[in-house]
Structures are given as C-alpha cells and as structure tokens.
Amino acid sequence: MKSYFHSSKIRLASGTFLLLILIGVFYSQITSIHEESRMQSIEVPHTSISRAVYEQALPSLDRNPMSLAKFKGKILYIKFWATWCPLCLAGIDDFTALANQLSSSSSIAVISIVTPGLNGEVSKNDFIDWAKARQLSFPIYFDESGTVSKELGVLTYPTAVYLGKDGTVMKKTLGDELNAQILHRLNSLEDK
C-alpha cells in the first residue's frame, strides 16, 4: 500500500513537472512571436472610410453603443484583434497599459474592435464571457456585420488603424507595435 502511494506521488510530481515545462515552452513561443512581430510591423497604404460606416453604431462590451464619429476631434487609435490570434493575446497587457495611459486624454482615444461570429471569432455572447473572465478593461467594440473591418481593409490580426480628428484614415499598420512607437505616431498625427 505504501509503495502504491509513493509511486502515485512520483507520477503526480512528474506530470506536474512536464506540464510546467510545456507551459514554459508555449509561453516562450508566444513571446518570441510577439517580439518578432513588433520588429516586422509594416505600414500599408490607408483607405478612406465612408460616412455611413463612420457613423454606424457599434455595441460594446459594456453594452453602450458608439460610432467612430463619437471620437471626432480626437486622434483615434483602433486595434483590430481576435481571441484566436496568439500574437493579439500576447499583446493584451501592452494594449491595456496604452488604453489606460490615454484614457483621460482630451485629444487621443484608444479602442479595440472585434468581429464576433466572423473570421473565426467566437460568438458575441461567448466573447463577452471570455473577456469578462479575463477582466479586460480596455474599450472593446463589436463589428458584428464586419462592415468597419471590411471598409478599412482589415485582412489580418492584429491590424491598427489611425484616424485623424476629422475621421480620415491617416495610417494603417499590420502586426504589433511597441507602445512607444504608437505614442510617437499618435503625437505626430496630433500635430497635423
């Protein structure tokens, strides 16, 4: 009986050790992908946005709808992302810090947009449960029809779109950027 418990403890300890190794390998791979993407972030030609899409109401995680037009008069940074995107998930803490840092700015706004039920994303209700379980605190809006994403040419995640104070598309980048790069870009757009 004693040897059975002893071997069970050894198997449990071995299993726990292997699990920790796998978690460490997985985390290092995501971190590596995230760091590589930051180095490879590229700027792509921007597109325009129609008045209908600019004024389209988008529901949010907190159930209060808004349109992009609500941010008129501010430089708007929009991050398009998905729950299935490892690169997006690896950058959530940085994005949260950026959104918190600029939350009281009178001239710059930071939001994110997801497409529940589209492009491989989970349903809206599943997304809400997922986001609340992770206590995400940054602004998340739902492009349920995909019209905003389509109009802005979002084909990959993460993609960032910078809108000027009048709602014109100033820049669009693919991949992830360091917060310092984003802040520099936002400040340079603010001066225009």
N, C-alpha and C positions, 0 to 999 in steps of 0.2 A: 504494500500500500504506500509506504514511504517513497519507494523508487518511482511509483506512478506519479505522485505529486511533484517529485523532483524533476522528472522528465517533462511534465506539463509546464513547470515554471521555465525550464530551459527553452522549450518550444515557444512559449509566450514571449520570452525575452528576445529570442532570435527573430521572431516575427516582428516584434516592435522595432528592433534594430534595422531590419530590412525595410520596413515601412518608412522609418526616418531617413534612410539613405535615398529611397525613391522620392520622397518629398523634397529632399535637398537637391537631387538631380533635376527634378521638374522645375523647382524654383530657379535654379541657376540657368536653365534653358530659357525660361520666360524672361529673366533679367537680361540675359545675353541678347535675345531677340529684341527686347525693348531698347537696349543701348545701341544695337546695330541700326535700328530703325531711326533713332534720333540722328545718327550720323548720315543717314541716307534720305532724310526728309527733302523732298523736292518741291519747288514751286511750279505750278502749272498755270496755263492761261485761264483767266477767270471768265465767267459768263455773267450775263445780266439776269435780273430777276424781275418777273412781271409784277404789276401792281396787284393782280388777283392773288398770287402766291405770297407776296409781301404782306398782304392784309388778311390772309387765311388764318382763322383761329386754330390754334394747336392746343389740345388738352395737355395738362402737365401732371407730373407725379403727385402733386398736392391737389389735383383736381381743378385748379384755377386756369382756365384757358387764356392764351395770349396770342398775339400775332407778332411777327418780326417788326411790324410798323410801330409797336409799342416802344421800341428802342430807338426810334427816330430821334436824332440829336445826339446820339452816342455812337462811338465805335463799338461794333458788336463782334465778338469772337464766338463762333459756333463750332463745337466739336461734334461731328457725326461719328457714332460708335455703335458697337453691338456686344451683347453678352457672350457670344461665341468666339469673339476675337481675342486671342491671348495677348496681343500687343495692346489692345484697348484696356484690358483688365490690368495689365502691368502698369499702365499709366494713370489709373484711377486716383491714387493718392496724390500725385503731382497735380492732376486736374482739380481735385478738391481743394488743394492748397491755393492754386491760382484763383479759383472761383471765390474762395473765402477772402483772399487778399484784395480782390477788386469788387467785392460785394457792396461796398459803400461809395464806390467811385461815382462821381456825377457825370463823367464823360466816357466811361468804358463799361460795357456789360459783357459777361461771360455766361454762356448757356451751352447745353448739350441737347442733341436731338437723336432719338432712336426711332426705328420703324417697326413697331410691334406687329408680328404676324407676317412680315415681309422680309425678303432677303435672308431667310434662315433664322430670323429673330423669333423669340418666343411670343406668345400671345400677350396682349396688354395686361390682362389680369395676372398672368404668370410673371411678367416683367415687374409689375408693381410689388408682388410678393417677394420676388428676388431682391429688388432694390431696397425694400423696407427691411428685409432680413439682414442686409449688409449696412443698413443705416446710412445710405448715401444721402449727402446733404447738399449737393450742388444742384442747380436748376436743370431739370430733365423734362423735355417736351416731346410729345408723340406726334410723329408724322405718319399717321395711320394709313393714309392713302398713298404715301410715297411721293406726293407731288413736289414738296420742297426739295427732297433729295434728288429727284429726277431733274428738276429745273436747274439746280446748282451743279449737276453733273457728278454727283457722288457715286462712284463706282467701286470704291474700296474703303476699308476701315483701318485705322482712323483717317478721316479727312477733316481739315479745318477750313472754314470759310470766314474771311474778314469782311464785314460790311461797313461801309462808310456811314457818316452821320445822316446822309440822305437815303440810305438803303442800297446804294450801289455796291456791287461786289468789287472790292479793292484787291484782294489776294485770295488764293486758294492753295493749300498745301496738302500733300499726301504724306502719310506716315506721322510720326510723333516728333514733337519739338521740345526742347528744354524750356522750362518756364521763363528763363532769362531771355531766350530768343523770342518767345511770344510777347513778353512785356516790351522788349525793344521794338518789335514790329508794331505793336499796338500804339506805343508812344510816338513812333514815326508817322503812323497814319493819323494820329490825333492832331499833329502839327499841320496837316494838309488842309 
